C-alpha cells in the first residue's frame, strides 16, 4: 500500500516535471536573451550619445568642419596645391 502511494506520487511528480520543465528552460533562455538585449541597449545608448556629441561639434565648430572636409573629402583651400603621395610597388 505504501509502495503504491509512493509510486503514484512519483508518477505525478514526473508528470509535472515533464509539463513544467520545457517552460522553465524557455523562461531561462528568455531571461538570458533579455540580459543580452539590455547590455546591447546600454552600449547603443552610449554610442548614440557620442554620435550626438560629434554631430553638435560638426554643426557648431567650423575648424572641425574644415578638418573633416580635408581628411575625408580631399577639399583644399583656394590657392593650395594638392599633392597626392603614391606608394611604390615592390
PDB file of N, CA, C and O in Angstrom:
ATOM      1  N   UNK A   1       0.825  -1.189   0.000  1.00  0.00           N
ATOM      2  CA  UNK A   1       0.000   0.000   0.000  1.00  0.00           C
ATOM      3  C   UNK A   1       0.869   1.251   0.000  1.00  0.00           C
ATOM      4  O   UNK A   1       0.611   2.187  -0.757  1.00  0.00           O
ATOM      5  N   UNK A   2       1.904   1.271   0.851  1.00  0.00           N
ATOM      6  CA  UNK A   2       2.787   2.435   0.917  1.00  0.00           C
ATOM      7  C   UNK A   2       3.552   2.583  -0.396  1.00  0.00           C
ATOM      8  O   UNK A   2       3.755   3.695  -0.883  1.00  0.00           O
ATOM      9  N   UNK A   3       3.978   1.445  -0.968  1.00  0.00           N
ATOM     10  CA  UNK A   3       4.711   1.497  -2.227  1.00  0.00           C
ATOM     11  C   UNK A   3       3.823   1.992  -3.355  1.00  0.00           C
ATOM     12  O   UNK A   3       4.282   2.713  -4.242  1.00  0.00           O
ATOM     13  N   UNK A   4       2.551   1.606  -3.323  1.00  0.00           N
ATOM     14  CA  UNK A   4       1.606   2.042  -4.339  1.00  0.00           C
ATOM     15  C   UNK A   4       1.413   3.557  -4.258  1.00  0.00           C
ATOM     16  O   UNK A   4       1.361   4.240  -5.281  1.00  0.00           O
ATOM     17  N   UNK A   5       1.311   4.068  -3.046  1.00  0.00           N
ATOM     18  CA  UNK A   5       1.129   5.514  -2.853  1.00  0.00           C
ATOM     19  C   UNK A   5       2.396   6.265  -3.273  1.00  0.00           C
ATOM     20  O   UNK A   5       2.315   7.305  -3.926  1.00  0.00           O
ATOM     21  N   UNK A   6       3.554   5.741  -2.901  1.00  0.00           N
ATOM     22  CA  UNK A   6       4.828   6.373  -3.273  1.00  0.00           C
ATOM     23  C   UNK A   6       5.003   6.343  -4.786  1.00  0.00           C
ATOM     24  O   UNK A   6       5.461   7.324  -5.373  1.00  0.00           O
ATOM     25  N   UNK A   7       4.643   5.233  -5.424  1.00  0.00           N
ATOM     26  CA  UNK A   7       4.724   5.120  -6.875  1.00  0.00           C
ATOM     27  C   UNK A   7       3.802   6.137  -7.537  1.00  0.00           C
ATOM     28  O   UNK A   7       4.177   6.759  -8.531  1.00  0.00           O
ATOM     29  N   UNK A   8       2.600   6.311  -6.995  1.00  0.00           N
ATOM     30  CA  UNK A   8       1.636   7.272  -7.524  1.00  0.00           C
ATOM     31  C   UNK A   8       2.182   8.702  -7.391  1.00  0.00           C
ATOM     32  O   UNK A   8       2.080   9.495  -8.327  1.00  0.00           O
ATOM     33  N   UNK A   9       2.756   9.026  -6.240  1.00  0.00           N
ATOM     34  CA  UNK A   9       3.313  10.367  -6.014  1.00  0.00           C
ATOM     35  C   UNK A   9       4.490  10.614  -6.959  1.00  0.00           C
ATOM     36  O   UNK A   9       4.615  11.702  -7.521  1.00  0.00           O
ATOM     37  N   UNK A  10       5.351   9.613  -7.137  1.00  0.00           N
ATOM     38  CA  UNK A  10       6.482   9.749  -8.070  1.00  0.00           C
ATOM     39  C   UNK A  10       5.982   9.949  -9.495  1.00  0.00           C
ATOM     40  O   UNK A  10       6.543  10.745 -10.248  1.00  0.00           O
ATOM     41  N   UNK A  11       4.929   9.227  -9.861  1.00  0.00           N
ATOM     42  CA  UNK A  11       4.347   9.383 -11.196  1.00  0.00           C
ATOM     43  C   UNK A  11       3.801  10.788 -11.419  1.00  0.00           C
ATOM     44  O   UNK A  11       4.011  11.383 -12.476  1.00  0.00           O
ATOM     45  N   UNK A  12       3.106  11.310 -10.426  1.00  0.00           N
ATOM     46  CA  UNK A  12       2.552  12.663 -10.528  1.00  0.00           C
ATOM     47  C   UNK A  12       3.686  13.686 -10.618  1.00  0.00           C
ATOM     48  O   UNK A  12       3.630  14.605 -11.435  1.00  0.00           O
ATOM     49  N   UNK A  13       4.716  13.526  -9.778  1.00  0.00           N
ATOM     50  CA  UNK A  13       5.851  14.445  -9.819  1.00  0.00           C
ATOM     51  C   UNK A  13       6.569  14.384 -11.169  1.00  0.00           C
ATOM     52  O   UNK A  13       6.959  15.416 -11.715  1.00  0.00           O
ATOM     53  N   UNK A  14       6.740  13.187 -11.697  1.00  0.00           N
ATOM     54  CA  UNK A  14       7.368  13.021 -13.004  1.00  0.00           C
ATOM     55  C   UNK A  14       6.532  13.690 -14.085  1.00  0.00           C
ATOM     56  O   UNK A  14       7.070  14.359 -14.967  1.00  0.00           O
ATOM     57  N   UNK A  15       5.225  13.512 -14.019  1.00  0.00           N
ATOM     58  CA  UNK A  15       4.309  14.129 -14.982  1.00  0.00           C
ATOM     59  C   UNK A  15       4.397  15.666 -14.908  1.00  0.00           C
ATOM     60  O   UNK A  15       4.453  16.343 -15.935  1.00  0.00           O
ATOM     61  N   UNK A  16       4.409  16.192 -13.695  1.00  0.00           N
ATOM     62  CA  UNK A  16       4.521  17.642 -13.526  1.00  0.00           C
ATOM     63  C   UNK A  16       5.870  18.157 -14.039  1.00  0.00           C
ATOM     64  O   UNK A  16       5.950  19.231 -14.635  1.00  0.00           O
ATOM     65  N   UNK A  17       6.920  17.380 -13.799  1.00  0.00           N
ATOM     66  CA  UNK A  17       8.243  17.748 -14.299  1.00  0.00           C
ATOM     67  C   UNK A  17       8.248  17.804 -15.818  1.00  0.00           C
ATOM     68  O   UNK A  17       8.809  18.730 -16.402  1.00  0.00           O
ATOM     69  N   UNK A  18       7.632  16.827 -16.459  1.00  0.00           N
ATOM     70  CA  UNK A  18       7.557  16.798 -17.918  1.00  0.00           C
ATOM     71  C   UNK A  18       6.778  18.003 -18.447  1.00  0.00           C
ATOM     72  O   UNK A  18       7.125  18.560 -19.489  1.00  0.00           O
ATOM     73  N   UNK A  19       5.749  18.397 -17.746  1.00  0.00           N
ATOM     74  CA  UNK A  19       4.927  19.521 -18.195  1.00  0.00           C
ATOM     75  C   UNK A  19       5.648  20.860 -17.991  1.00  0.00           C
ATOM     76  O   UNK A  19       5.629  21.705 -18.886  1.00  0.00           O
ATOM     77  N   UNK A  20       6.280  21.066 -16.836  1.00  0.00           N
ATOM     78  CA  UNK A  20       6.817  22.374 -16.495  1.00  0.00           C
ATOM     79  C   UNK A  20       8.282  22.596 -16.868  1.00  0.00           C
ATOM     80  O   UNK A  20       8.712  23.746 -16.962  1.00  0.00           O
ATOM     81  N   UNK A  21       9.058  21.542 -17.081  1.00  0.00           N
ATOM     82  CA  UNK A  21      10.472  21.707 -17.396  1.00  0.00           C
ATOM     83  C   UNK A  21      10.709  22.469 -18.698  1.00  0.00           C
ATOM     84  O   UNK A  21      11.549  23.369 -18.705  1.00  0.00           O
ATOM     85  N   UNK A  22      10.022  22.165 -19.799  1.00  0.00           N
ATOM     86  CA  UNK A  22      10.255  22.949 -21.030  1.00  0.00           C
ATOM     87  C   UNK A  22       9.930  24.435 -20.848  1.00  0.00           C
ATOM     88  O   UNK A  22      10.631  25.299 -21.375  1.00  0.00           O
ATOM     89  N   UNK A  23       8.873  24.720 -20.106  1.00  0.00           N
ATOM     90  CA  UNK A  23       8.525  26.115 -19.856  1.00  0.00           C
ATOM     91  C   UNK A  23       9.581  26.818 -19.025  1.00  0.00           C
ATOM     92  O   UNK A  23       9.897  27.982 -19.274  1.00  0.00           O
ATOM     93  N   UNK A  24      10.129  26.121 -18.039  1.00  0.00           N
ATOM     94  CA  UNK A  24      11.168  26.700 -17.188  1.00  0.00           C
ATOM     95  C   UNK A  24      12.440  26.964 -17.990  1.00  0.00           C
ATOM     96  O   UNK A  24      13.052  28.021 -17.840  1.00  0.00           O
ATOM     97  N   UNK A  25      12.845  26.019 -18.839  1.00  0.00           N
ATOM     98  CA  UNK A  25      14.045  26.230 -19.653  1.00  0.00           C
ATOM     99  C   UNK A  25      13.833  27.377 -20.632  1.00  0.00           C
ATOM    100  O   UNK A  25      14.752  28.160 -20.872  1.00  0.00           O
ATOM    101  N   UNK A  26      12.651  27.485 -21.193  1.00  0.00           N
ATOM    102  CA  UNK A  26      12.337  28.599 -22.097  1.00  0.00           C
ATOM    103  C   UNK A  26      12.405  29.928 -21.336  1.00  0.00           C
ATOM    104  O   UNK A  26      12.899  30.922 -21.867  1.00  0.00           O
ATOM    105  N   UNK A  27      11.914  29.947 -20.103  1.00  0.00           N
ATOM    106  CA  UNK A  27      11.969  31.144 -19.271  1.00  0.00           C
ATOM    107  C   UNK A  27      13.416  31.553 -19.025  1.00  0.00           C
ATOM    108  O   UNK A  27      13.743  32.738 -19.096  1.00  0.00           O
ATOM    109  N   UNK A  28      14.283  30.592 -18.738  1.00  0.00           N
ATOM    110  CA  UNK A  28      15.697  30.890 -18.518  1.00  0.00           C
ATOM    111  C   UNK A  28      16.342  31.440 -19.787  1.00  0.00           C
ATOM    112  O   UNK A  28      17.131  32.383 -19.722  1.00  0.00           O
ATOM    113  N   UNK A  29      16.015  30.860 -20.939  1.00  0.00           N
ATOM    114  CA  UNK A  29      16.544  31.346 -22.211  1.00  0.00           C
ATOM    115  C   UNK A  29      16.103  32.784 -22.456  1.00  0.00           C
ATOM    116  O   UNK A  29      16.895  33.615 -22.900  1.00  0.00           O
ATOM    117  N   UNK A  30      14.841  33.073 -22.167  1.00  0.00           N
ATOM    118  CA  UNK A  30      14.325  34.429 -22.364  1.00  0.00           C
ATOM    119  C   UNK A  30      14.976  35.416 -21.403  1.00  0.00           C
ATOM    120  O   UNK A  30      15.233  36.560 -21.777  1.00  0.00           O
ATOM    121  N   UNK A  31      15.242  34.995 -20.182  1.00  0.00           N
ATOM    122  CA  UNK A  31      15.934  35.872 -19.231  1.00  0.00           C
ATOM    123  C   UNK A  31      17.349  36.186 -19.713  1.00  0.00           C
ATOM    124  O   UNK A  31      17.800  37.329 -19.630  1.00  0.00           O
ATOM    125  N   UNK A  32      18.050  35.163 -20.220  1.00  0.00           N
ATOM    126  CA  UNK A  32      19.397  35.382 -20.752  1.00  0.00           C
ATOM    127  C   UNK A  32      19.364  36.317 -21.958  1.00  0.00           C
ATOM    128  O   UNK A  32      20.198  37.214 -22.085  1.00  0.00           O
ATOM    129  N   UNK A  33      18.397  36.098 -22.837  1.00  0.00           N
ATOM    130  CA  UNK A  33      18.263  36.950 -24.020  1.00  0.00           C
ATOM    131  C   UNK A  33      17.938  38.386 -23.602  1.00  0.00           C
ATOM    132  O   UNK A  33      18.453  39.338 -24.189  1.00  0.00           O
ATOM    133  N   UNK A  34      17.091  38.537 -22.594  1.00  0.00           N
ATOM    134  CA  UNK A  34      16.728  39.866 -22.093  1.00  0.00           C
ATOM    135  C   UNK A  34      17.956  40.577 -21.529  1.00  0.00           C
ATOM    136  O   UNK A  34      18.149  41.771 -21.760  1.00  0.00           O
ATOM    137  N   UNK A  35      18.785  39.839 -20.787  1.00  0.00           N
ATOM    138  CA  UNK A  35      20.002  40.412 -20.215  1.00  0.00           C
ATOM    139  C   UNK A  35      20.946  40.869 -21.331  1.00  0.00           C
ATOM    140  O   UNK A  35      21.535  41.946 -21.249  1.00  0.00           O
ATOM    141  N   UNK A  36      21.086  40.037 -22.380  1.00  0.00           N
ATOM    142  CA  UNK A  36      21.933  40.399 -23.519  1.00  0.00           C
ATOM    143  C   UNK A  36      21.398  41.652 -24.219  1.00  0.00           C
ATOM    144  O   UNK A  36      22.170  42.536 -24.593  1.00  0.00           O
ATOM    145  N   UNK A  37      20.088  41.723 -24.392  1.00  0.00           N
ATOM    146  CA  UNK A  37      19.493  42.880 -25.049  1.00  0.00           C
ATOM    147  C   UNK A  37      19.645  44.146 -24.206  1.00  0.00           C
ATOM    148  O   UNK A  37      19.855  45.228 -24.755  1.00  0.00           O
ATOM    149  N   UNK A  38      19.543  44.025 -22.887  1.00  0.00           N
ATOM    150  CA  UNK A  38      19.749  45.191 -22.018  1.00  0.00           C
ATOM    151  C   UNK A  38      21.182  45.694 -22.128  1.00  0.00           C
ATOM    152  O   UNK A  38      21.414  46.903 -22.144  1.00  0.00           O
ATOM    153  N   UNK A  39      22.138  44.786 -22.203  1.00  0.00           N
ATOM    154  CA  UNK A  39      23.535  45.170 -22.385  1.00  0.00           C
ATOM    155  C   UNK A  39      23.721  45.875 -23.723  1.00  0.00           C
ATOM    156  O   UNK A  39      24.420  46.884 -23.808  1.00  0.00           O
ATOM    157  N   UNK A  40      23.097  45.344 -24.758  1.00  0.00           N
ATOM    158  CA  UNK A  40      23.199  45.954 -26.084  1.00  0.00           C
ATOM    159  C   UNK A  40      22.566  47.344 -26.095  1.00  0.00           C
ATOM    160  O   UNK A  40      23.090  48.259 -26.730  1.00  0.00           O
ATOM    161  N   UNK A  41      21.449  47.505 -25.399  1.00  0.00           N
ATOM    162  CA  UNK A  41      20.782  48.810 -25.320  1.00  0.00           C
ATOM    163  C   UNK A  41      21.693  49.819 -24.631  1.00  0.00           C
ATOM    164  O   UNK A  41      21.802  50.958 -25.085  1.00  0.00           O
ATOM    165  N   UNK A  42      22.348  49.421 -23.541  1.00  0.00           N
ATOM    166  CA  UNK A  42      23.272  50.326 -22.851  1.00  0.00           C
ATOM    167  C   UNK A  42      24.408  50.745 -23.771  1.00  0.00           C
ATOM    168  O   UNK A  42      24.772  51.920 -23.819  1.00  0.00           O
ATOM    169  N   UNK A  43      24.971  49.781 -24.505  1.00  0.00           N
ATOM    170  CA  UNK A  43      26.050  50.083 -25.443  1.00  0.00           C
ATOM    171  C   UNK A  43      25.574  51.045 -26.520  1.00  0.00           C
ATOM    172  O   UNK A  43      26.276  52.000 -26.854  1.00  0.00           O
ATOM    173  N   UNK A  44      24.392  50.802 -27.064  1.00  0.00           N
ATOM    174  CA  UNK A  44      23.862  51.663 -28.124  1.00  0.00           C
ATOM    175  C   UNK A  44      23.528  53.052 -27.603  1.00  0.00           C
ATOM    176  O   UNK A  44      23.679  54.030 -28.336  1.00  0.00           O
ATOM    177  N   UNK A  45      23.081  53.167 -26.360  1.00  0.00           N
ATOM    178  CA  UNK A  45      22.817  54.488 -25.777  1.00  0.00           C
ATOM    179  C   UNK A  45      24.108  55.293 -25.644  1.00  0.00           C
ATOM    180  O   UNK A  45      24.123  56.495 -25.908  1.00  0.00           O
ATOM    181  N   UNK A  46      25.193  54.631 -25.233  1.00  0.00           N
ATOM    182  CA  UNK A  46      26.485  55.308 -25.142  1.00  0.00           C
ATOM    183  C   UNK A  46      26.951  55.739 -26.525  1.00  0.00           C
ATOM    184  O   UNK A  46      27.400  56.869 -26.715  1.00  0.00           O
ATOM    185  N   UNK A  47      26.839  54.830 -27.486  1.00  0.00           N
ATOM    186  CA  UNK A  47      27.242  55.149 -28.853  1.00  0.00           C
ATOM    187  C   UNK A  47      26.409  56.301 -29.412  1.00  0.00           C
ATOM    188  O   UNK A  47      26.936  57.177 -30.097  1.00  0.00           O
ATOM    189  N   UNK A  48      25.113  56.299 -29.121  1.00  0.00           N
ATOM    190  CA  UNK A  48      24.230  57.367 -29.581  1.00  0.00           C
ATOM    191  C   UNK A  48      24.636  58.706 -28.982  1.00  0.00           C
ATOM    192  O   UNK A  48      24.644  59.719 -29.681  1.00  0.00           O
ATOM    193  N   UNK A  49      24.973  58.723 -27.693  1.00  0.00           N
ATOM    194  CA  UNK A  49      25.397  59.959 -27.038  1.00  0.00           C
ATOM    195  C   UNK A  49      26.680  60.493 -27.675  1.00  0.00           C
ATOM    196  O   UNK A  49      26.817  61.699 -27.882  1.00  0.00           O
ATOM    197  N   UNK A  50      27.619  59.597 -27.985  1.00  0.00           N
ATOM    198  CA  UNK A  50      28.866  60.023 -28.627  1.00  0.00           C
ATOM    199  C   UNK A  50      28.603  60.584 -30.025  1.00  0.00           C
ATOM    200  O   UNK A  50      29.209  61.575 -30.431  1.00  0.00           O
ATOM    201  N   UNK A  51      27.700  59.943 -30.745  1.00  0.00           N
ATOM    202  CA  UNK A  51      27.365  60.438 -32.084  1.00  0.00           C
ATOM    203  C   UNK A  51      26.642  61.785 -32.023  1.00  0.00           C
ATOM    204  O   UNK A  51      26.845  62.637 -32.887  1.00  0.00           O
ATOM    205  N   UNK A  52      25.800  61.978 -31.007  1.00  0.00           N
ATOM    206  CA  UNK A  52      25.129  63.272 -30.831  1.00  0.00           C
ATOM    207  C   UNK A  52      26.156  64.370 -30.544  1.00  0.00           C
ATOM    208  O   UNK A  52      26.045  65.482 -31.059  1.00  0.00           O
ATOM    209  N   UNK A  53      27.152  64.047 -29.719  1.00  0.00           N
ATOM    210  CA  UNK A  53      28.236  64.999 -29.440  1.00  0.00           C
ATOM    211  C   UNK A  53      28.984  65.348 -30.717  1.00  0.00           C
ATOM    212  O   UNK A  53      29.265  66.516 -30.985  1.00  0.00           O
ATOM    213  N   UNK A  54      29.301  64.337 -31.492  1.00  0.00           N
ATOM    214  CA  UNK A  54      30.011  64.532 -32.761  1.00  0.00           C
ATOM    215  C   UNK A  54      29.193  65.420 -33.700  1.00  0.00           C
ATOM    216  O   UNK A  54      29.734  66.317 -34.345  1.00  0.00           O
ATOM    217  N   UNK A  55      27.897  65.163 -33.769  1.00  0.00           N
ATOM    218  CA  UNK A  55      27.022  65.954 -34.634  1.00  0.00           C
ATOM    219  C   UNK A  55      27.002  67.423 -34.198  1.00  0.00           C
ATOM    220  O   UNK A  55      27.100  68.319 -35.037  1.00  0.00           O
ATOM    221  N   UNK A  56      26.875  67.671 -32.897  1.00  0.00           N
ATOM    222  CA  UNK A  56      26.881  69.056 -32.400  1.00  0.00           C
ATOM    223  C   UNK A  56      28.203  69.739 -32.730  1.00  0.00           C
ATOM    224  O   UNK A  56      28.238  70.915 -33.094  1.00  0.00           O
ATOM    225  N   UNK A  57      29.291  68.981 -32.594  1.00  0.00           N
ATOM    226  CA  UNK A  57      30.604  69.552 -32.891  1.00  0.00           C
ATOM    227  C   UNK A  57      30.723  69.890 -34.372  1.00  0.00           C
ATOM    228  O   UNK A  57      31.260  70.938 -34.732  1.00  0.00           O
ATOM    229  N   UNK A  58      30.228  69.011 -35.226  1.00  0.00           N
ATOM    230  CA  UNK A  58      30.269  69.266 -36.665  1.00  0.00           C
ATOM    231  C   UNK A  58      29.416  70.480 -37.016  1.00  0.00           C
ATOM    232  O   UNK A  58      29.819  71.308 -37.833  1.00  0.00           O
ATOM    233  N   UNK A  59      28.250  70.588 -36.407  1.00  0.00           N
ATOM    234  CA  UNK A  59      27.347  71.693 -36.716  1.00  0.00           C
ATOM    235  C   UNK A  59      27.876  73.035 -36.217  1.00  0.00           C
ATOM    236  O   UNK A  59      27.612  74.061 -36.843  1.00  0.00           O
ATOM    237  N   UNK A  60      28.616  73.056 -35.108  1.00  0.00           N
ATOM    238  CA  UNK A  60      28.966  74.319 -34.458  1.00  0.00           C
ATOM    239  C   UNK A  60      30.442  74.708 -34.533  1.00  0.00           C
ATOM    240  O   UNK A  60      30.785  75.833 -34.168  1.00  0.00           O
ATOM    241  N   UNK A  61      31.315  73.835 -34.983  1.00  0.00           N
ATOM    242  CA  UNK A  61      32.748  74.125 -34.972  1.00  0.00           C
ATOM    243  C   UNK A  61      33.289  74.169 -36.402  1.00  0.00           C
ATOM    244  O   UNK A  61      33.524  73.121 -37.003  1.00  0.00           O
ATOM    245  N   UNK A  62      33.491  75.379 -36.956  1.00  0.00           N
ATOM    246  CA  UNK A  62      33.960  75.476 -38.354  1.00  0.00           C
ATOM    247  C   UNK A  62      35.360  74.887 -38.554  1.00  0.00           C
ATOM    248  O   UNK A  62      35.659  74.367 -39.629  1.00  0.00           O
ATOM    249  N   UNK A  63      36.210  74.961 -37.542  1.00  0.00           N
ATOM    250  CA  UNK A  63      37.556  74.383 -37.682  1.00  0.00           C
ATOM    251  C   UNK A  63      37.461  72.866 -37.811  1.00  0.00           C
ATOM    252  O   UNK A  63      38.174  72.254 -38.606  1.00  0.00           O
ATOM    253  N   UNK A  64      36.577  72.270 -37.025  1.00  0.00           N
ATOM    254  CA  UNK A  64      36.381  70.815 -37.105  1.00  0.00           C
ATOM    255  C   UNK A  64      35.753  70.433 -38.447  1.00  0.00           C
ATOM    256  O   UNK A  64      36.104  69.406 -39.029  1.00  0.00           O
ATOM    257  N   UNK A  65      34.826  71.256 -38.936  1.00  0.00           N
ATOM    258  CA  UNK A  65      34.225  71.014 -40.252  1.00  0.00           C
ATOM    259  C   UNK A  65      35.306  70.988 -41.327  1.00  0.00           C
ATOM    260  O   UNK A  65      35.318  70.109 -42.190  1.00  0.00           O
ATOM    261  N   UNK A  66      36.215  71.965 -41.265  1.00  0.00           N
ATOM    262  CA  UNK A  66      37.301  72.027 -42.248  1.00  0.00           C
ATOM    263  C   UNK A  66      38.190  70.795 -42.146  1.00  0.00           C
ATOM    264  O   UNK A  66      38.590  70.223 -43.161  1.00  0.00           O
ATOM    265  N   UNK A  67      38.495  70.393 -40.929  1.00  0.00           N
ATOM    266  CA  UNK A  67      39.346  69.212 -40.717  1.00  0.00           C
ATOM    267  C   UNK A  67      38.716  67.964 -41.347  1.00  0.00           C
ATOM    268  O   UNK A  67      39.397  67.177 -42.005  1.00  0.00           O
ATOM    269  N   UNK A  68      37.425  67.800 -41.137  1.00  0.00           N
ATOM    270  CA  UNK A  68      36.732  66.637 -41.714  1.00  0.00           C
ATOM    271  C   UNK A  68      36.694  66.722 -43.230  1.00  0.00           C
ATOM    272  O   UNK A  68      36.932  65.732 -43.921  1.00  0.00           O
ATOM    273  N   UNK A  69      36.393  67.917 -43.746  1.00  0.00           N
ATOM    274  CA  UNK A  69      36.332  68.092 -45.203  1.00  0.00           C
ATOM    275  C   UNK A  69      37.686  67.803 -45.835  1.00  0.00           C
ATOM    276  O   UNK A  69      37.755  67.182 -46.896  1.00  0.00           O
ATOM    277  N   UNK A  70      38.749  68.243 -45.201  1.00  0.00           N
ATOM    278  CA  UNK A  70      40.083  67.990 -45.748  1.00  0.00           C
ATOM    279  C   UNK A  70      40.438  66.502 -45.680  1.00  0.00           C
ATOM    280  O   UNK A  70      40.964  65.942 -46.642  1.00  0.00           O
ATOM    281  N   UNK A  71      40.155  65.875 -44.563  1.00  0.00           N
ATOM    282  CA  UNK A  71      40.561  64.481 -44.370  1.00  0.00           C
ATOM    283  C   UNK A  71      39.732  63.500 -45.193  1.00  0.00           C
ATOM    284  O   UNK A  71      40.280  62.592 -45.817  1.00  0.00           O
ATOM    285  N   UNK A  72      38.422  63.682 -45.195  1.00  0.00           N
ATOM    286  CA  UNK A  72      37.561  62.676 -45.814  1.00  0.00           C
ATOM    287  C   UNK A  72      37.223  62.975 -47.267  1.00  0.00           C
ATOM    288  O   UNK A  72      36.982  62.058 -48.053  1.00  0.00           O
ATOM    289  N   UNK A  73      37.206  64.245 -47.623  1.00  0.00           N
ATOM    290  CA  UNK A  73      36.765  64.601 -48.969  1.00  0.00           C
ATOM    291  C   UNK A  73      37.894  65.154 -49.832  1.00  0.00           C
ATOM    292  O   UNK A  73      37.706  65.352 -51.032  1.00  0.00           O
ATOM    293  N   UNK A  74      39.050  65.403 -49.252  1.00  0.00           N
ATOM    294  CA  UNK A  74      40.179  65.908 -50.018  1.00  0.00           C
ATOM    295  C   UNK A  74      40.008  67.360 -50.446  1.00  0.00           C
ATOM    296  O   UNK A  74      40.580  67.775 -51.453  1.00  0.00           O
ATOM    297  N   UNK A  75      39.236  68.132 -49.703  1.00  0.00           N
ATOM    298  CA  UNK A  75      38.989  69.528 -50.030  1.00  0.00           C
ATOM    299  C   UNK A  75      40.238  70.349 -49.702  1.00  0.00           C
ATOM    300  O   UNK A  75      40.883  70.131 -48.677  1.00  0.00           O
ATOM    301  N   UNK A  76      40.571  71.305 -50.594  1.00  0.00           N
ATOM    302  CA  UNK A  76      41.699  72.192 -50.356  1.00  0.00           C
ATOM    303  C   UNK A  76      41.213  73.639 -50.386  1.00  0.00           C
ATOM    304  O   UNK A  76      40.171  73.949 -50.963  1.00  0.00           O
ATOM    305  N   UNK A  77      41.985  74.510 -49.756  1.00  0.00           N
ATOM    306  CA  UNK A  77      41.663  75.937 -49.795  1.00  0.00           C
ATOM    307  C   UNK A  77      42.085  76.528 -51.128  1.00  0.00           C
ATOM    308  O   UNK A  77      42.897  75.966 -51.863  1.00  0.00           O
ATOM    309  N   UNK A  78      41.506  77.673 -51.405  1.00  0.00           N
ATOM    310  CA  UNK A  78      41.856  78.385 -52.619  1.00  0.00           C
ATOM    311  C   UNK A  78      43.334  78.783 -52.545  1.00  0.00           C
ATOM    312  O   UNK A  78      43.782  79.376 -51.563  1.00  0.00           O
ATOM    313  N   UNK A  79      44.067  78.450 -53.585  1.00  0.00           N
ATOM    314  CA  UNK A  79      45.482  78.780 -53.636  1.00  0.00           C
ATOM    315  C   UNK A  79      46.386  77.646 -53.177  1.00  0.00           C
ATOM    316  O   UNK A  79      47.591  77.697 -53.421  1.00  0.00           O
ATOM    317  N   UNK A  80      45.848  76.632 -52.524  1.00  0.00           N
ATOM    318  CA  UNK A  80      46.660  75.494 -52.111  1.00  0.00           C
ATOM    319  C   UNK A  80      46.842  74.537 -53.274  1.00  0.00           C
ATOM    320  O   UNK A  80      45.981  74.428 -54.148  1.00  0.00           O
ATOM    321  N   UNK A  81      47.943  73.862 -53.273  1.00  0.00           N
ATOM    322  CA  UNK A  81      48.202  72.876 -54.316  1.00  0.00           C
ATOM    323  C   UNK A  81      48.143  71.493 -53.672  1.00  0.00           C
ATOM    324  O   UNK A  81      48.955  71.172 -52.804  1.00  0.00           O
ATOM    325  N   UNK A  82      47.180  70.678 -54.100  1.00  0.00           N
ATOM    326  CA  UNK A  82      47.105  69.332 -53.513  1.00  0.00           C
ATOM    327  C   UNK A  82      48.207  68.428 -54.060  1.00  0.00           C
ATOM    328  O   UNK A  82      48.512  68.446 -55.252  1.00  0.00           O
ATOM    329  N   UNK A  83      48.788  67.651 -53.177  1.00  0.00           N
ATOM    330  CA  UNK A  83      49.824  66.701 -53.563  1.00  0.00           C
ATOM    331  C   UNK A  83      49.363  65.312 -53.135  1.00  0.00           C
ATOM    332  O   UNK A  83      48.988  65.083 -51.985  1.00  0.00           O
ATOM    333  N   UNK A  84      49.403  64.397 -54.094  1.00  0.00           N
ATOM    334  CA  UNK A  84      48.995  63.028 -53.805  1.00  0.00           C
ATOM    335  C   UNK A  84      50.234  62.151 -53.762  1.00  0.00           C
ATOM    336  O   UNK A  84      50.992  62.094 -54.730  1.00  0.00           O
ATOM    337  N   UNK A  85      50.439  61.475 -52.657  1.00  0.00           N
ATOM    338  CA  UNK A  85      51.587  60.588 -52.494  1.00  0.00           C
ATOM    339  C   UNK A  85      51.147  59.180 -52.873  1.00  0.00           C
ATOM    340  O   UNK A  85      50.215  58.621 -52.293  1.00  0.00           O
ATOM    341  N   UNK A  86      51.844  58.622 -53.864  1.00  0.00           N
ATOM    342  CA  UNK A  86      51.532  57.282 -54.331  1.00  0.00           C
ATOM    343  C   UNK A  86      52.642  56.339 -53.875  1.00  0.00           C
ATOM    344  O   UNK A  86      53.804  56.542 -54.227  1.00  0.00           O
ATOM    345  N   UNK A  87      52.304  55.319 -53.101  1.00  0.00           N
ATOM    346  CA  UNK A  87      53.353  54.393 -52.653  1.00  0.00           C
ATOM    347  C   UNK A  87      53.896  53.548 -53.820  1.00  0.00           C
ATOM    348  O   UNK A  87      53.162  53.165 -54.731  1.00  0.00           O
ATOM    349  N   UNK A  88      55.200  53.274 -53.757  1.00  0.00           N
ATOM    350  CA  UNK A  88      55.804  52.442 -54.809  1.00  0.00           C
ATOM    351  C   UNK A  88      55.457  50.982 -54.601  1.00  0.00           C
ATOM    352  O   UNK A  88      55.394  50.497 -53.471  1.00  0.00           O
ATOM    353  N   UNK A  89      55.236  50.298 -55.691  1.00  0.00           N
ATOM    354  CA  UNK A  89      55.031  48.855 -55.623  1.00  0.00           C
ATOM    355  C   UNK A  89      56.390  48.170 -55.652  1.00  0.00           C
ATOM    356  O   UNK A  89      57.271  48.578 -56.408  1.00  0.00           O
ATOM    357  N   UNK A  90      56.563  47.166 -54.865  1.00  0.00           N
ATOM    358  CA  UNK A  90      57.856  46.449 -54.813  1.00  0.00           C
ATOM    359  C   UNK A  90      57.818  45.206 -55.606  1.00  0.00           C
ATOM    360  O   UNK A  90      58.814  44.485 -55.672  1.00  0.00           O
TER     361      UNK A  90
END
